[in-house]
């Protein structure tokens, strides 16, 4: 069965290419704001690059009918290309479906929304933004209010344009670092909403996926003695499309040599 299991006319979602995640979520639904949330160094960017690899390698590139756009707000275009194509070196023939816009010093929300709308009118349905906290809102000097306005506008845009917006955002809760044990380090939805620093994405997002890597906390075995090296744990913290999926845990493998995720 091809990666896109439904026809272009019927397509209502996009699969990530990670079968365990797609089984739980049923893919990313059009008209959704998706937040990938983790503390620093929790490999959210590796997940994004590997997801791009999955899309570029697909034999049916019309899985995303008119391509997808990656807004990089922290790295130059050349660096993004190197990382994404490094994860998909055998997929360069499909790279025409992949557009990268780089603003490594940040971008204001008004300009970002205008660009997304322009692409949407051309038929593009999927947008990745690699650093929520580099989006600027000049209407408020209070960073919490500014982030709230940004998150609300992106949610509204995803719903109105019937598109998928995937955000990489930071978990700000420092209490997570102090919690003990394997389960204590797992992110929860409240960590994202801590003091409003992530713009209330815990409220505005349709789907929130928490990321954590056990070995980053020097946790190498679980309570049963199972090896936790090179693992990336995904926690479904919120899914308005299916509340029953909340609390599901998915484990992926990180290749220590290439940083590819499987």
N, C-alpha and C positions, 0 to 999 in steps of 0.2 A: 504494500500500500504506500503510495507517495506520501511525503511529509505533510502536504496539504491534502487532507483526506476528504475535503468537500470541494465542489466546483467553485470557480471564481465568482459566479453570480450568487452562490449560496453562502459564500464565506462570511462568517461572523466573528472569527477569531484567528489568531496566529499562534502556532505552537512554538515553544522555546527550543525544541529539539532535544531537551532533556526528558526522557520518557517518564521517570518518576514524578517530576514536577508537572508535566502535562497531564498525567493521569489524575493528579489531585486537583489541579485548577481547571482542567478542560481547555487549556490554552489561555492566552490573553484576549479578552473580549474587546471588540471595538467599542468606543465610547467609554474608555476606562483610563483612570490615572493609576499607574502602577508604581509603587515605591519599593526600591531595593535599599534596605537600611542596615548599617553595621557600624561598629566602632572603627577607628582607624586601623588599617592593615588587616581587615577581615575579608579581603579578596573579592569584594563586590565588583571591582573593575575586571578581574580575571573572569568572573562569570559573564560579564557583558561582552568581553572580547570573544569568549568561547561561544556565546549565543550568536554573535555575528558570524562566527565561523560556521555554525550550523546552518544559518540562513544562506550564506554564500556558497556552501558546498552542495546545496540542494539541487537535485536534478531538475526540479520544476521551479525556476526562479520567480515565476509569477505567483508564488506563494504570497509574496507581498506585491500586489498587482503593479504598482508604479514605484517600486523601490522603497527605501527607508532612509531616514536622515539621522545622522549622529551629530549632535551639538556638543563639541568639546569645549568646556569652559576652564580647563586647567592645563591642557597640553596642546602643542602645535600640531597642525594637520599631519605633518610628516611622521611625528611620533605615534599618532593614532593609527595611521596607515601601517606603520611598521608593526605595531602590536596586533592590530586586527588581522592583517594579512599574514603575520607570523603565525597566527592561529588558523589561517585558511590559505596556506600557500598554494594549495592545489585548486583553489577556487577563484583565481584572478579573472578567469573568463567571465565570471558573473559579477564582477565588481562594478559594472555599469548601473546596477540596481542600488548601489551603496553610495550615498553622498555624505561627505564630512564637511562640517562648517566649524572652524576653530576660532575661538575667542578666548585665548589663554589668560586674559586679564579680566574676564567676566563679561556679562551682557545684561542690559536692563530688560525688565519683563515686557515692556511695551514693544521693544524691537523684536524680542524673541517671539511673542505672540503674533506679530505681523508676519514674521518669516514662516512660522508654522501654518498660518492661514493661507499664505501664498502657495506653499507647497501643497496644502490640502486641496486647494482649488484645482491643482494640476492632477490630483488623484492620489497623492501620497497619503498613506494611512498610519504609518508607524514612525515614531520619533523617540530617540534616546537622548537624554540630557545627563551628562556624566557628573555633574556637581551642582546639586540644588543650591548649595550655599554660596555659589559664585553668581547667582542670579541677583540682580539689583532692582530695588524699587525706590525711586527717588522721591516718592510722595510722602515718605515718613522717615524721620531720623531714628525712630525706635526700631531696632533690628527685629524685635519680636512681632511688632505690628507689620513691618515690611514683609517679613517672611510669611506671615498669615495671609497678606494680600496676594503674594506670589502664588502660594499653594491654592488659594481659592480661585484665582484666575486660570490656573492651569487645569484644575478640575472642571471648571465651567467650559473651557475651550475643548477639552477632550469629549465632553458630553455633547456640546453644540455641534462640533464638526464630525462626530462619530469616528474619532481616531483613537489610537493608543499612544499615550505618552508614558514613557518609562523613565523614572527619575532615580538617580543614585543620591542618597541622602545619608547624613551622618546621625548615628545615635548619640545623643548628647548626655545621657545619664551616666554620671561618673560612679553612681552606686553599683552599676553592673560590675565594675572592676573590683569592688570590695566583696561581692557575693562569693560564697565559697562553694566548692564542689563543681562537678561537671554540669549539673542542672542549673546551678547558680549563675554560671556564665552565659547561659542561653538568653538571648534577648527577648524582651516582652514588649507589647504594644506601648505601654507606658513609658518605656525608655525613649521612644521616638518623640513623644509629646512632652518630654521633660522641659519645664520652664518655657515652653513655646518656642524654643530655639530652632526647631525644624518646621516652623510655620503651621503647626497643628496638622501635619500630614497624617497623623494617626486618625484624625477625624475626616479629613478631606479625601484621602486616598480610597479608591475602590478596592485595591489589593495592596497589602503590605507584606513583604517577605523579609524576615530578619536573617542576617548572615553572621556566622561565627566559625572560627577555625580553632579547634581545641588546642593544637600545639602552640598557637600564638599566646596561649595562657599557660604554657608549659604543662599541659595536661596531655599525657601520652597514652593513658589507658583509662577505660571506664571502670565502673565498680565491678564488672564481671571479668576484668582483665583483658578486654578486647583492645587491639591496637588502634590508636586514633591518629597515627601519623598520616599526614598528607590528605586529610579529610576536610571537606567543607560542609558544614551543616546548615540547612535552610529550614527556617521555621515559618509556617504560614500563620502570620499574626492577625491578618484580617482578609476577608474575602466576601464582599457584599453579594457576590453572585451565588455563593454557596457557604452559608455559615457553618455547615457541618465539616468543612475542610479546615477550619481554624484549629490550630494546635497540632496539625500534621507536621511531621518532621521528615526531611528528605536528606540523604547523605550522598554527596558527590565526591569524586576522587580528583585530586590535583596532582598532575604529573610534576614531580619536583624538578625535573630538568627543563621542561618547556613551559610550565605554568598553565598548560592546557587543562581544562576541566572536563571530566567524563562522567 
